[in-house]
Amino acid sequence: MPKFNYVAMDSRGKETKGTLEVANQNEAIGRIKEMGFFPTKVVEDKGGPAQAAGKKTPAKGGKKGGVNLNFQISIPGLSGRVKSKVLTTFTRQLATLVQAGLPLLRGLRVLQKQERNANLKGILGDLAVSIEGGSTFSEALAQHPKVFNRLFVNMVKAGEIGGVLEVVLKRLSEFMEKAQKIKGKIVAAMFYPCAVLVVATAIMGVLMVFVIPKFKDIFAGTLGGGRQLPGFTTFVLNVSDSIKTHFIRTILEILSIVIVFNIIIRMKFGRKLWDKFKLIVPVLGPVISKVAIARFTRTLGTLISSGVPILQALTIVKETSGNVIVSNAVGAIHESVKEGETITAPLEASGVFPPMVISMVDVGEQTGALPEMLMKIADNYEEEVDNAVAAMTSLLEPIMIVFLAVIVGSIVIAMFLPLIDLMENVGEENSNQNAATKD
């Protein structure tokens, strides 16, 4: 009869280990539960095919768990993605619990009970069931690729292999918090100009569709007196007529432009051009470039320091870079390292990374402190992103105010030009009449 080694915890959370002689893994799990323990890991002593069979057994024997899993996946909304902010909070909480000495399985159960997000709550239940069935934490995470990306899974796997899961979880939570912080600052900086653009568009729509046509009626009546309107006023009236007459057509044309643009940037060639444009566009370009460099260095540094092999780490960084230009540069670095060369040469040839980054990476390679050097670069560029975002926000506010004033002011001036012209003509006519009366 095969032997199964198990790791379990009691009702107080104290961990215990032992060995059972049973027919299969499912029977071992049942025996452990009868003893009043909660199994966290159950594997066959000798390994091999029997162990693989044992891992499949709980899916057959544990019908209750299997039904719940299938039922959760079939419910709309329960198998979708989880927001990065929610996932970041979960990672920090799990890292804290594991560092405090709480077993992983119990930590997942505790977080599942208090989780308000329905998607993540169901996924935490699935993770706990998988671990109870003998899977490792990284194997359980890999079953949910929509929520846990390759970076997350591989870092956890490296932590499990090295026996430093609590350290890796802490690093992962810090990495996600910093990424979330940068994203939040950029979103906050872009909120004001976007809000001004929405307000300006709404004001333009109301003026063009409802207000300006009223002036046109006035100008066409007795007030106009058959006089020719100023050219700027005529232009604004024609634009208003076009928008009002073809309102639905105008909306459809705008939507068509947006849809075509989205289709183009989803294509390989279009995405490359768009990502390159984002890196060189004035004002926003430097910020996006610094964010990309900070993300690249922190991701690579975190993976290497967590024990992930450098080739595998570069593959993960390439997939999570978020920019085709940076991704191609990382791909070149991967090929260089694969051939036994250094990181520095392809880094310099890419044209994406500034000389300071290349020099610091070169020093890190030569001194054997590449992860630490990458982290320093990331800290430096994240600070530069903070300063650049603050400067960009200060610059955009007056620009957007002037933009809104020019748009609205131009329409107002266009509508008052005929009135000013009329008043001047009336004044001249009165002066002529007075002169004729005196004569």
GUTOR-993632 format. One record per residue (C-alpha): residue in three letters; x, y, z. Coordinates in Angstrom, 2 decimals, decimal comma. Each point is the difference from the previous one (the first is absolute). Last residue first. Layout:
BEGIN
- ala; X; Y; Z;
...
! end
This chain:
BEGIN
- asp; -28,83; 121,72; -44,18;
- lys; -0,59; -0,60; 3,68;
- thr; -2,39; -2,89; -0,80;
- ala; 2,52; -1,57; -2,39;
- ala; 2,70; 0,02; 2,70;
- asn; -2,37; -1,59; 2,51;
- gln; -0,94; -2,70; -2,52;
- asn; 3,66; -0,72; -0,77;
- ser; 0,82; -0,31; 3,69;
- asn; -2,96; -2,31; 0,54;
- glu; 1,11; -2,18; -2,94;
- glu; 3,57; -0,18; 1,35;
- gly; -1,24; -1,07; 3,43;
- val; -2,28; -2,65; -1,54;
- asn; 2,93; -1,30; -2,03;
- glu; 2,19; -0,27; 3,13;
- met; -2,78; -1,74; 1,93;
- leu; -0,53; -2,49; -2,86;
- asp; 3,70; -0,82; -0,21;
- ile; 0,12; -0,61; 3,75;
- leu; -3,09; -2,23; -0,24;
- pro; 1,49; -1,85; -2,99;
- leu; 3,25; -0,63; 1,99;
- phe; -1,89; -1,21; 3,08;
- met; -0,59; -3,57; -1,15;
- ala; 3,56; -0,56; -1,20;
- ile; 1,37; 1,51; 3,21;
- val; -2,03; -2,46; 2,10;
- ile; 1,18; -2,94; -2,11;
- ser; 3,63; 1,10; 0,27;
- gly; -0,32; 0,47; 3,77;
- val; -1,30; -3,53; 0,49;
- ile; 2,90; -1,58; -1,87;
- val; 2,67; 2,44; 1,22;
- ala; -1,10; -0,26; 3,65;
- leu; 0,02; -3,83; -0,12;
- phe; 3,51; -0,05; -1,48;
- val; 1,23; 2,62; 2,49;
- ile; -1,29; -2,14; 2,88;
- met; 1,52; -3,13; -1,56;
- ile; 3,42; 1,64; -0,35;
- pro; -0,17; 1,45; 3,54;
- glu; -0,61; -3,49; 1,47;
- leu; 2,31; -1,95; -2,33;
- leu; 3,25; 1,55; 1,21;
- ser; -0,56; -0,61; 3,72;
- thr; -1,15; -3,55; -0,76;
- met; 3,06; -0,64; -2,17;
- ala; 2,31; 1,28; 2,74;
- ala; -1,63; -2,27; 2,60;
- val; 0,10; -2,95; -2,41;
- ala; 3,67; 0,66; -0,77;
- asn; 0,91; 0,20; 3,71;
- asp; -1,78; -3,27; 0,82;
- val; 1,46; -1,66; -3,11;
- glu; 3,49; 1,13; 1,07;
- glu; -0,56; -1,67; 3,37;
- glu; -1,08; -3,17; -1,81;
- tyr; 3,14; 0,33; -2,12;
- asn; 2,31; 0,05; 3,01;
- asp; -1,76; -2,84; 1,81;
- ala; 0,07; -2,14; -3,17;
- ile; 3,70; 0,71; -0,57;
- lys; 0,73; -0,95; 3,61;
- met; -2,00; -3,23; -0,42;
- leu; 1,97; -0,87; -3,13;
- met; 3,26; 0,57; 1,90;
- glu; -1,11; -2,31; 2,80;
- pro; -0,98; -2,73; -2,49;
- leu; 3,30; 0,39; -1,96;
- ala; 2,36; -0,28; 2,98;
- gly; 2,61; -2,30; -1,53;
- thr; 2,54; 2,83; -0,22;
- gln; 0,41; -0,13; -3,78;
- glu; -3,70; -0,47; -0,69;
- gly; -1,05; 2,79; 2,36;
- val; 2,57; 2,36; -1,50;
- asp; -1,37; -0,69; -3,49;
- val; -3,56; 0,48; 1,25;
- met; 1,03; 3,38; 1,47;
- ser; 1,66; 1,07; -3,25;
- ile; -2,97; -1,02; -2,16;
- val; -2,44; 1,82; 2,29;
- met; 2,12; 3,16; -0,08;
- pro; 0,38; -0,18; -3,80;
- pro; -3,78; 0,20; -0,59;
- phe; -2,08; -3,08; -0,90;
- val; -2,13; -0,13; -3,14;
- gly; 2,72; 0,09; -2,68;
- ser; -0,08; -3,81; -0,22;
- ala; 3,74; -0,26; -0,70;
- glu; 0,93; 1,07; 3,55;
- leu; -2,09; -2,73; 1,64;
- pro; 1,20; -2,46; -2,65;
- ala; 3,62; 0,64; 1,12;
- thr; -0,60; 0,28; 3,79;
- ile; -1,71; -3,33; 0,66;
- thr; 3,19; -2,02; -0,45;
- glu; 0,75; -2,93; -2,29;
- gly; -0,47; -3,73; 0,58;
- glu; -2,08; -0,65; -3,11;
- lys; -3,16; -0,17; 2,12;
- val; 0,97; 3,31; 1,58;
- ser; 0,03; 1,65; -3,42;
- glu; -3,25; -1,65; -1,06;
- his; -1,74; 1,20; 3,17;
- ile; 1,41; 3,54; -0,43;
- ala; -1,41; 0,10; -3,54;
- gly; -3,41; -1,07; 1,35;
- val; 0,24; 2,72; 2,67;
- ala; 0,50; 2,59; -2,77;
- asn; -2,96; -1,40; -1,92;
- ser; -2,17; 0,28; 3,13;
- val; 1,14; 3,59; 0,57;
- ile; -1,13; 0,92; -3,52;
- val; -3,21; -2,05; 0,32;
- asn; -1,05; 1,68; 3,25;
- gly; -1,90; -1,64; 2,87;
- ser; 3,15; -1,58; 1,45;
- thr; -1,81; -3,07; 1,37;
- glu; 0,87; -2,53; -2,72;
- lys; 3,60; 1,19; -0,36;
- val; 0,47; 0,06; 3,78;
- ile; -1,18; -3,63; 0,20;
- thr; 2,46; -1,09; -2,70;
- leu; 2,78; 1,96; 1,72;
- ala; -0,72; -1,78; 3,30;
- gln; 0,09; -3,40; -1,71;
- leu; 3,41; 0,83; -1,42;
- ile; 1,15; 1,42; 3,36;
- pro; -1,01; -3,01; 2,08;
- val; -2,62; 0,95; 2,67;
- gly; 1,57; 0,12; 3,47;
- ser; -1,97; 2,85; 1,58;
- ser; 2,86; 2,47; -0,62;
- ile; -0,22; -0,80; -3,72;
- leu; -3,78; 0,54; -0,15;
- thr; 0,03; 3,23; 2,02;
- gly; 2,86; 1,47; -2,04;
- leu; -1,67; -0,84; -3,30;
- thr; -3,34; 1,49; 1,07;
- arg; 1,62; 3,07; 1,58;
- thr; 2,24; 0,68; -3,00;
- phe; -2,72; -0,41; -2,65;
- arg; -2,66; 1,95; 1,93;
- ala; 2,35; 2,89; 0,72;
- ile; 1,09; 0,11; -3,65;
- ala; -3,61; -0,04; -1,26;
- val; -1,06; 2,70; 2,49;
- lys; 2,95; 2,15; -1,08;
- ser; -0,99; -0,33; -3,66;
- ile; -3,64; 0,81; 0,74;
- val; 1,06; 3,15; 1,88;
- pro; 2,40; 1,08; -2,74;
- gly; -2,70; -0,47; -2,67;
- leu; -2,82; 1,85; 1,79;
- val; 1,46; 3,51; -0,43;
- pro; 0,90; -0,40; -3,70;
- val; -0,71; -3,34; -1,74;
- ile; 3,13; -2,17; -0,30;
- leu; -0,88; -3,08; 2,11;
- lys; -3,70; 0,02; -0,88;
- phe; 0,87; 0,17; -3,72;
- lys; 2,08; -3,17; 0,30;
- asp; -2,90; -1,80; 1,68;
- trp; -2,36; 1,19; -2,75;
- leu; 2,36; -1,02; -2,80;
- lys; 0,53; -3,46; 1,49;
- arg; -3,72; -0,48; 0,64;
- gly; -0,79; 0,95; -3,60;
- phe; 2,45; -2,54; -1,42;
- lys; -1,18; -2,84; 2,23;
- met; -3,70; 0,75; -0,33;
- arg; -1,87; 1,01; 3,15;
- ile; 1,01; 3,62; -0,60;
- ile; -1,80; -0,06; -3,36;
- ile; -3,24; -1,49; 1,37;
- asn; -0,12; 2,59; 2,79;
- phe; 0,49; 2,84; -2,51;
- val; -2,72; -1,41; -2,25;
- ile; -2,39; -0,14; 2,97;
- val; 0,80; 3,58; 1,10;
- ile; -0,39; 1,36; -3,55;
- ser; -3,28; -1,86; -0,41;
- leu; -1,28; 1,39; 3,30;
- ile; 0,78; 3,55; -1,17;
- glu; -1,73; -0,67; -3,33;
- leu; -3,02; -1,49; 1,77;
- ile; -0,30; 3,06; 2,25;
- thr; 0,19; 2,33; -3,03;
- arg; -2,60; -2,06; -1,89;
- ile; -2,34; 0,17; 2,99;
- phe; 0,37; 3,77; 0,16;
- his; -0,23; 0,61; -3,76;
- thr; -2,31; 3,01; 0,00;
- lys; 1,15; 1,32; 3,39;
- ile; 3,71; -0,57; -0,62;
- ser; -0,06; 1,42; -3,54;
- asp; -2,13; 2,97; 0,97;
- ser; 2,32; 0,82; 2,93;
- val; 3,04; -0,19; -2,29;
- asn; -1,73; 2,32; -2,49;
- leu; -0,88; 2,47; 2,78;
- val; 3,62; 0,01; 1,23;
- phe; 1,30; 0,71; -3,53;
- thr; -2,56; 2,77; -0,59;
- thr; 1,02; 1,67; 3,27;
- phe; 3,67; -0,11; -1,01;
- gly; -0,81; 1,53; -3,41;
- pro; -1,98; 2,91; 1,41;
- leu; -3,71; 0,01; -0,97;
- gln; -1,21; 1,81; -3,14;
- arg; -2,71; 2,52; 0,68;
- gly; -3,57; -0,72; -0,97;
- gly; -1,29; 1,79; 3,08;
- gly; 1,51; -2,65; 2,23;
- leu; -2,08; 1,07; 2,97;
- thr; -3,20; -0,32; -2,02;
- gly; 0,31; -3,71; -0,32;
- ala; 2,82; -2,26; -1,30;
- phe; 2,33; 1,16; 2,76;
- ile; -2,59; -0,85; 2,64;
- asp; -0,64; -3,43; -1,45;
- lys; 3,75; -0,63; -0,12;
- phe; 0,31; 1,09; 3,61;
- lys; -2,50; -2,66; 1,01;
- pro; 1,96; -2,60; -2,03;
- ile; 3,11; 0,94; 2,10;
- val; -1,58; -0,96; 3,33;
- phe; -1,44; -3,51; -0,48;
- val; 2,22; -2,29; -2,10;
- met; 3,30; 1,90; -0,17;
- leu; -0,11; 1,48; 3,50;
- val; -1,15; -3,23; 1,67;
- gly; 2,59; -2,10; -1,85;
- met; 2,82; 2,45; 0,67;
- ile; -0,85; 0,04; 3,70;
- ala; -0,02; -3,81; 0,13;
- thr; 3,31; -0,24; -1,90;
- ala; 1,63; 2,57; 2,31;
- val; -1,27; -1,86; 3,08;
- val; 1,36; -3,32; -1,31;
- leu; 3,32; 1,63; -0,93;
- val; 0,26; 1,61; 3,44;
- ala; -0,65; -3,36; 1,71;
- cys; 2,66; -1,66; -2,15;
- pro; 2,48; 2,76; 0,84;
- tyr; -0,72; -0,41; 3,74;
- phe; -0,04; -3,82; 0,14;
- met; 3,34; -0,45; -1,77;
- ala; 2,08; 0,79; 3,08;
- ala; -2,14; -2,24; 2,21;
- val; 0,35; -2,87; -2,48;
- ile; 3,79; 0,50; -0,08;
- lys; 0,18; 0,10; 3,80;
- gly; -2,16; -3,11; 0,37;
- lys; 2,10; -1,96; -2,50;
- ile; 3,18; 0,89; 1,86;
- lys; -1,53; -1,07; 3,33;
- gln; -1,39; -3,23; -1,45;
- ala; 3,44; -0,94; -1,30;
- lys; 1,50; 0,81; 3,41;
- glu; -2,66; -2,06; 1,77;
- met; 0,47; -2,92; -2,41;
- phe; 3,76; -0,10; 0,61;
- glu; -0,46; 0,30; 3,76;
- ser; -2,52; -2,87; -0,06;
- leu; 2,36; -2,14; -2,07;
- arg; 2,90; 0,71; 2,32;
- lys; -2,12; -0,98; 3,02;
- leu; -1,25; -3,12; -1,75;
- val; 3,60; -0,90; -0,87;
- val; 1,11; 0,32; 3,63;
- glu; -2,93; -2,10; 1,28;
- leu; 0,67; -2,66; -2,63;
- val; 3,63; -0,38; 1,02;
- gly; 0,47; -3,76; -0,27;
- gly; 2,11; 0,36; -3,14;
- ile; -2,28; -2,18; -2,13;
- glu; -3,13; 1,60; 1,46;
- gly; 1,34; 3,50; -0,49;
- ala; 0,94; -0,74; -3,60;
- lys; -3,53; -1,32; -0,62;
- val; -1,50; 3,13; 1,56;
- met; 2,13; 2,17; -2,28;
- asn; -0,97; -2,12; -2,99;
- val; -3,73; 0,27; 0,70;
- phe; -0,06; 3,77; 0,53;
- leu; 2,16; 0,77; -3,04;
- arg; -1,99; -2,44; -2,13;
- asn; -3,24; 1,86; 0,68;
- phe; -2,44; -0,76; 2,83;
- val; -3,56; 1,13; -0,77;
- lys; -0,68; -1,13; -3,57;
- pro; 2,53; -2,82; 0,39;
- his; -2,10; -1,75; 2,70;
- gln; 1,23; -3,65; 0,03;
- ala; 3,57; 1,30; 0,34;
- leu; -0,84; 1,18; 3,54;
- ala; -0,72; -3,58; 1,12;
- glu; 3,29; -1,22; -1,46;
- ser; 1,83; 2,87; 1,73;
- phe; -1,59; -0,90; 3,35;
- thr; 0,97; -3,65; -0,32;
- ser; -2,62; -2,60; -0,72;
- gly; -0,82; -2,72; 2,54;
- gly; -3,81; 0,00; -0,08;
- glu; -0,18; 2,38; 2,94;
- ile; 2,09; 2,40; -2,08;
- ser; -2,49; -0,23; -2,87;
- val; -2,97; 0,54; 2,33;
- ala; 1,66; 3,08; 1,55;
- leu; 0,74; 1,48; -3,41;
- asp; -3,60; -0,59; -1,15;
- gly; -1,34; 1,76; 3,10;
- leu; 2,35; 2,91; -0,65;
- ile; -1,34; 0,13; -3,57;
- gly; -3,59; 0,26; 1,22;
- lys; 0,85; 2,90; 2,31;
- leu; 2,05; 1,67; -2,73;
- asn; -2,96; 0,13; -2,37;
- ala; -2,54; 0,99; 2,67;
- asn; 2,08; 2,92; 1,33;
- arg; -0,94; 0,40; 3,65;
- glu; 2,80; -2,15; 1,46;
- gln; -0,31; -0,59; 3,78;
- lys; -0,68; -3,74; -0,10;
- gln; 2,40; -0,63; -2,89;
- leu; 2,81; 1,83; 1,80;
- val; -0,33; -2,33; 2,99;
- arg; -0,17; -3,08; -2,23;
- leu; 3,09; 1,10; -1,94;
- gly; 1,90; 0,56; 3,25;
- arg; -1,09; -3,43; 1,24;
- leu; 1,43; -1,59; -3,11;
- leu; 3,25; 1,93; 0,20;
- pro; 0,70; -0,83; 3,63;
- leu; 0,10; 3,04; 2,32;
- gly; 3,52; 0,87; 1,14;
- ala; -0,29; 3,81; 0,07;
- gln; 1,90; 0,12; -3,30;
- val; -2,76; -2,12; -1,57;
- leu; -2,71; 2,38; 1,27;
- thr; 1,83; 3,14; -1,14;
- ala; 0,74; -1,44; -3,46;
- leu; -3,66; -0,99; -0,36;
- gln; -1,14; 3,52; 0,91;
- arg; 2,45; 1,62; -2,44;
- thr; -1,01; -2,37; -2,81;
- phe; -3,72; 0,58; 0,63;
- thr; 0,41; 3,79; -0,06;
- thr; 1,91; -0,20; -3,29;
- leu; -2,68; -2,26; -1,51;
- val; -2,73; 2,51; 0,91;
- lys; 1,98; 2,89; -1,52;
- ser; 0,80; -2,04; -3,11;
- lys; -3,69; -0,60; -0,67;
- val; -1,00; -3,67; -0,16;
- arg; -0,85; -1,65; -3,30;
- gly; -2,99; -2,16; -0,72;
- ser; -0,96; -3,45; 1,28;
- leu; -2,63; 1,09; 2,49;
- gly; -1,62; 2,59; -2,26;
- pro; -2,29; -2,49; -1,74;
- ile; -0,51; -3,19; 2,07;
- ser; 1,36; -3,08; -1,77;
- ile; 3,38; 0,18; 1,70;
- gln; -1,56; 0,00; 3,44;
- phe; -2,11; -3,10; -0,71;
- asn; 2,97; -1,88; -1,39;
- leu; 2,01; 0,65; 3,15;
- asn; -2,91; -0,72; 2,34;
- val; -0,69; -3,31; -1,70;
- gly; 3,66; -1,04; 0,23;
- gly; 0,24; 0,82; 3,69;
- lys; -3,08; -2,11; 0,78;
- lys; 1,14; -2,80; -2,18;
- gly; 3,26; -0,48; 1,85;
- gly; 0,56; -3,57; -1,17;
- lys; 0,38; 0,72; -3,68;
- ala; 1,89; 3,30; 0,10;
- pro; 1,81; -1,28; 3,09;
- thr; 1,40; -2,91; -2,06;
- lys; 1,86; 2,08; -2,58;
- lys; 2,84; 0,82; 2,35;
- gly; 0,24; -3,63; 1,00;
- ala; 0,49; -1,03; -3,58;
- ala; 2,94; 2,37; -0,25;
- gln; 1,36; -1,43; 3,23;
- ala; -0,36; -3,54; -1,26;
- pro; 1,84; 0,94; -3,17;
- gly; 3,14; 1,09; 1,81;
- gly; 0,39; 1,12; 3,63;
- lys; 1,51; -2,33; 2,65;
- asp; -1,72; 1,45; 3,10;
- glu; -3,25; 0,92; -1,67;
- val; -1,02; 3,61; 0,47;
- val; -2,51; 1,79; 2,25;
- lys; 0,37; 3,73; 0,70;
- thr; -2,21; 2,45; 1,90;
- pro; -2,17; -2,53; 1,82;
- phe; -2,39; 1,35; 2,69;
- phe; 0,17; -2,18; 3,11;
- gly; -2,69; -1,57; 2,20;
- met; 1,19; -3,60; -0,36;
- glu; -2,95; -0,66; -2,30;
- lys; 1,35; 2,78; -2,25;
- ile; 3,34; -1,79; -0,25;
- arg; -1,74; -3,29; -0,85;
- gly; -2,03; 1,66; -2,76;
- ile; 3,13; 1,57; -1,49;
- ala; 1,76; -3,37; 0,07;
- glu; -2,98; -1,71; -1,62;
- asn; 0,15; 2,51; -2,84;
- gln; 3,74; -0,53; -0,36;
- asn; -0,33; -3,72; -0,60;
- ala; 0,03; -3,45; 1,65;
- val; 1,15; 1,10; 3,45;
- glu; 3,17; -0,13; 2,09;
- leu; 0,25; 3,39; 1,69;
- thr; 3,01; 2,22; 0,78;
- gly; 0,28; 3,07; 2,21;
- lys; 0,34; 3,75; 0,35;
- thr; -1,65; 2,59; 2,28;
- glu; -0,59; 3,74; -0,26;
- lys; -1,76; 1,93; 2,75;
- gly; -2,90; 2,08; -1,30;
- arg; -2,14; -0,29; 3,13;
- ser; -2,44; -2,43; -1,66;
- asp; 2,87; -2,28; -1,00;
- met; 2,31; 0,28; -2,97;
- ala; 1,12; -2,44; -2,65;
- val; 3,11; -1,16; -1,87;
- tyr; -0,18; -3,48; -1,47;
- asn; 2,25; -2,81; -1,12;
- phe; -1,84; -2,82; -1,74;
- lys; 1,05; -3,66; 0,08;
- pro; -1,05; -2,56; -2,58;
- met; -1,46; -3,41; 0,96;
! end
